Amino acid sequence: MKSITQAFEMSQIYNYLNKELFDNKLEENLILGLRHSLGTEGSFLHGKWDDSKQKSSHHEILIDENLLNEEREYWLAVLVHQMVHLWQYQYGNNKPTKHYHNEEFANKMQSIGLIIHTGYPNKQSINPDGKFMQVAQGLISSQEELLSLKPRNASAQLGDNQSKNGKKFKYSCPKCNASVWGKFGLSINCGICDKSMELQE
């Protein structure tokens, strides 16, 4: 079944990112999946699944499968975002409730090449010279077939020039080249140098 194949591929991608960005310190015994119309780009839930026989619980990371229509760096960054939530749950000293992004979370994101402001909004950008971009490009170039995931839901299988969630357009900072993807017509300031980002045609 395609869902089983996708779960296996997601697990391989997770393991690669865990090794390259988190020194294999994140838990491997968790549920990874893609879901249509998730309502958010990604989610992390700790202790979501309980195994009463083993007296243990499993965390869950889900990604909205519509993101598979986007640039690969974009949805990989969303996956890593959820992995940082897992890192903070395992090792953080200042664990927030739910998905609030506090200073500890933002600092960890920055250390691996992703920029996000503190608070609840999920807007993030990618440092083009950061570790994440290097790791993502290495994964893309070496695992082309692995990253050929497509949405299972027929309504999410859009053409190259379409995007169900409206986030196909790339904006870049003219000074440092940091990039973010979003819907058309956004006004975005770079989180690194506070310059207005420009829409890339």
C-alpha positions as CSV (number, residue, x, y, z in Angstrom):
1,M,0.0,0.0,0.0
2,K,1.2,3.5,-0.8
3,S,0.6,4.7,2.8
4,I,3.0,2.1,4.1
5,T,5.6,3.0,1.5
6,Q,5.3,6.7,2.4
7,A,5.7,5.9,6.1
8,F,8.8,4.0,5.4
9,E,10.2,6.8,3.2
10,M,9.4,9.4,5.8
11,S,11.2,7.3,8.4
12,Q,14.3,7.2,6.2
13,I,14.2,11.0,5.7
14,Y,13.7,11.5,9.5
15,N,16.7,9.3,10.3
16,Y,18.9,11.2,7.8
17,L,17.9,14.5,9.3
18,N,18.3,13.2,12.9
19,K,21.8,12.1,12.1
20,E,23.0,15.2,10.3
21,L,21.2,17.9,12.3
22,F,20.7,16.4,15.8
23,D,23.6,13.9,16.1
24,N,21.2,11.0,16.3
25,K,19.9,12.2,19.7
26,L,16.2,12.3,18.8
27,E,14.0,9.4,19.6
28,E,13.5,7.0,16.7
29,N,10.5,5.2,18.2
30,L,7.8,7.5,17.0
31,I,4.9,7.8,14.5
32,L,5.6,9.7,11.3
33,G,3.0,10.4,8.8
34,L,1.4,12.5,6.1
35,R,-2.2,13.7,6.4
36,H,-4.5,15.5,4.0
37,S,-6.0,18.7,5.2
38,L,-4.1,18.6,8.5
39,G,-5.1,22.2,9.3
40,T,-1.5,23.2,9.9
41,E,1.7,22.6,8.0
42,G,3.0,20.2,10.6
43,S,2.4,19.0,14.1
44,F,4.2,17.3,17.0
45,L,2.4,15.5,19.8
46,H,4.3,14.0,22.6
47,G,3.0,10.7,24.1
48,K,0.2,10.6,21.6
49,W,0.1,6.8,21.3
50,D,0.2,4.6,24.4
51,D,1.4,1.0,24.4
52,S,-0.1,-0.5,27.6
53,K,1.6,-3.8,27.2
54,Q,5.1,-2.2,27.0
55,K,4.2,0.6,29.4
56,S,5.4,3.1,27.0
57,S,4.2,5.9,24.7
58,H,5.1,7.1,21.2
59,H,5.4,10.6,19.9
60,E,3.8,11.6,16.6
61,I,4.9,13.9,13.9
62,L,2.6,14.7,11.0
63,I,3.1,16.8,7.9
64,D,0.3,18.1,5.7
65,E,0.7,16.1,2.5
66,N,-0.2,19.2,0.4
67,L,3.3,20.4,1.2
68,L,4.7,17.7,-1.1
69,N,3.6,20.0,-4.0
70,E,6.1,22.6,-2.7
71,E,9.8,23.0,-3.0
72,R,11.5,20.1,-1.2
73,E,13.5,22.5,1.0
74,Y,10.3,24.0,2.2
75,W,8.6,20.8,3.4
76,L,11.8,19.4,4.8
77,A,12.1,22.6,6.8
78,V,8.6,22.0,8.1
79,L,9.6,18.5,9.2
80,V,12.7,19.8,10.9
81,H,10.6,22.4,12.7
82,Q,8.6,19.5,14.3
83,M,11.8,17.7,15.1
84,V,13.0,20.8,17.0
85,H,9.8,20.5,19.0
86,L,10.8,16.9,19.8
87,W,14.3,18.0,20.7
88,Q,12.9,20.6,23.1
89,Y,10.6,18.0,24.7
90,Q,13.5,15.7,25.2
91,Y,16.3,18.1,26.2
92,G,14.9,21.6,26.7
93,N,15.2,23.5,29.9
94,N,12.2,25.7,29.2
95,K,9.5,23.6,27.7
96,P,6.5,25.7,26.5
97,T,2.9,24.5,26.4
98,K,1.6,23.3,23.1
99,H,3.4,24.8,20.1
100,Y,4.5,28.2,21.5
101,H,7.9,29.2,20.2
102,N,10.0,30.5,23.0
103,E,13.6,31.8,23.0
104,E,15.1,28.3,23.6
105,F,13.2,27.0,20.5
106,A,14.1,30.0,18.3
107,N,17.8,29.6,19.3
108,K,17.9,25.9,18.5
109,M,16.3,26.6,15.1
110,Q,18.8,29.3,14.4
111,S,21.7,27.0,15.3
112,I,20.7,24.6,12.5
113,G,19.9,27.3,9.9
114,L,16.2,28.0,10.3
115,I,14.9,31.4,11.5
116,I,11.7,31.9,13.4
117,H,10.3,34.6,15.7
118,T,9.2,33.8,19.2
119,G,5.4,33.4,19.8
120,Y,2.7,31.4,18.1
121,P,3.1,32.2,14.4
122,N,4.8,29.5,12.4
123,K,6.4,31.8,9.8
124,Q,10.0,30.7,9.3
125,S,12.7,31.3,6.8
126,I,15.8,29.4,5.7
127,N,19.3,30.7,6.2
128,P,20.9,29.9,2.7
129,D,24.3,29.5,4.4
130,G,23.1,27.5,7.4
131,K,23.5,23.9,8.2
132,F,19.9,23.0,7.3
133,M,20.3,24.2,3.7
134,Q,23.5,22.2,3.3
135,V,22.0,19.0,4.7
136,A,18.7,19.4,2.7
137,Q,20.6,19.9,-0.5
138,G,22.8,16.9,0.2
139,L,19.7,14.8,0.9
140,I,18.0,16.0,-2.3
141,S,21.1,15.3,-4.5
142,S,21.8,11.9,-3.0
143,Q,18.3,10.6,-2.4
144,E,16.3,11.8,-5.4
145,E,14.0,8.8,-5.5
146,L,13.4,9.0,-1.8
147,L,12.2,12.6,-2.1
148,S,9.8,11.9,-4.9
149,L,6.9,11.6,-2.4
150,K,3.5,12.7,-3.8
151,P,0.2,13.3,-2.1
152,R,-2.0,10.3,-1.8
153,N,-5.2,12.3,-1.9
154,A,-6.3,13.0,-5.5
155,S,-7.4,16.5,-4.7
156,A,-3.9,17.4,-3.5
157,Q,-2.2,16.1,-6.6
158,L,-1.8,19.4,-8.4
159,G,0.1,20.6,-11.4
160,D,3.6,22.1,-11.2
161,N,2.2,25.7,-11.3
162,Q,-0.5,25.2,-8.7
163,S,-0.5,25.0,-4.9
164,K,-3.5,24.0,-2.8
165,N,-2.3,25.8,0.3
166,G,-1.1,28.9,-1.7
167,K,2.6,28.6,-0.7
168,K,4.3,28.1,-4.0
169,F,5.9,31.6,-4.3
170,K,9.4,32.1,-3.2
171,Y,10.6,35.3,-1.5
172,S,14.3,36.1,-1.0
173,C,16.2,38.8,0.9
174,P,18.2,41.0,-1.5
175,K,21.0,41.3,1.1
176,C,21.6,37.9,2.6
177,N,19.5,35.6,0.2
178,A,17.5,34.0,3.0
179,S,14.4,32.6,1.5
180,V,10.8,31.8,2.5
181,W,7.8,30.4,0.6
182,G,4.4,31.9,0.9
183,K,1.2,32.9,-0.9
184,F,1.3,35.6,-3.5
185,G,1.3,39.2,-2.5
186,L,2.9,38.9,0.9
187,S,5.0,41.7,2.5
188,I,7.8,39.9,4.4
189,N,10.8,41.3,6.2
190,C,14.0,39.2,6.5
191,G,14.5,37.9,10.1
192,I,18.3,38.2,9.7
193,C,18.8,41.8,8.3
194,D,15.2,43.2,8.4
195,K,15.2,44.0,4.7
196,S,12.0,43.6,2.7
197,M,12.0,40.2,0.9
198,E,11.5,40.2,-2.9
199,L,9.2,37.9,-4.8
200,Q,11.2,35.6,-7.1
201,E,9.7,35.0,-10.5
